[in-house]
Amino acid sequence: MDEKKISFEESLKKLEEASEKLKSQETSLEEAIQYYEEGIQYFKECNEILDNASQKIETLTKQEA
């Protein structure tokens, strides 16, 4: 995965693509491992983006109170 940050939507789309490729019956074991690794990376990226958004919302909510 590229080191630059991509949007949540892009990460989610890449995760879905990796998942679909894993489901393909034409995927070899080596390709499946590669797609699995890519999927894990995009999953982590999505989680990081969501965690950051959650922290921002929590901070803003505390400031409002």
C-alpha positions in Angstrom: 0.0 0.0 0.0 1.2 3.5 -0.8 2.6 5.4 2.2 0.6 8.5 1.5 -2.7 8.8 3.2 -5.8 8.0 1.2 -9.4 8.8 2.1 -11.7 6.5 4.0 -13.8 5.9 0.9 -10.7 5.0 -1.1 -9.5 2.6 1.6 -12.9 1.0 1.9 -13.1 0.5 -1.8 -9.7 -1.1 -1.9 -10.7 -3.4 1.0 -13.8 -4.4 -0.8 -11.8 -5.1 -4.0 -9.3 -7.3 -2.1 -12.2 -9.1 -0.5 -13.9 -9.8 -3.9 -10.6 -11.0 -5.4 -10.2 -13.4 -2.4 -13.7 -14.8 -3.1 -12.8 -15.6 -6.8 -12.3 -19.2 -7.6 -9.7 -18.2 -10.1 -7.4 -16.8 -7.4 -4.3 -18.9 -6.7 -3.0 -19.5 -3.2 -0.1 -17.0 -3.7 -2.6 -14.3 -5.0 -5.0 -15.0 -2.1 -2.2 -14.4 0.4 -1.3 -11.2 -1.4 -4.9 -10.0 -1.4 -5.3 -11.0 2.2 -2.3 -8.9 3.2 -3.6 -5.9 1.2 -7.0 -6.3 2.8 -5.5 -6.3 6.3 -3.5 -3.1 5.4 -6.7 -1.3 4.1 -8.7 -2.6 7.1 -6.1 -1.0 9.4 -6.2 2.2 7.4 -10.0 2.4 7.7 -9.8 1.7 11.4 -7.2 4.4 11.9 -9.3 6.9 10.0 -12.4 6.0 12.0 -10.5 6.2 15.3 -9.2 9.6 14.5 -12.7 10.8 13.5 -14.1 9.4 16.8 -11.4 11.2 18.8 -12.1 14.5 17.0 -15.9 14.1 17.7 -15.2 13.3 21.3 -12.9 16.4 21.7 -15.5 18.6 20.0 -18.3 17.3 22.2 -16.3 17.9 25.3 -15.6 21.5 24.2 -19.3 22.1 23.6 -20.3 20.9 27.1 
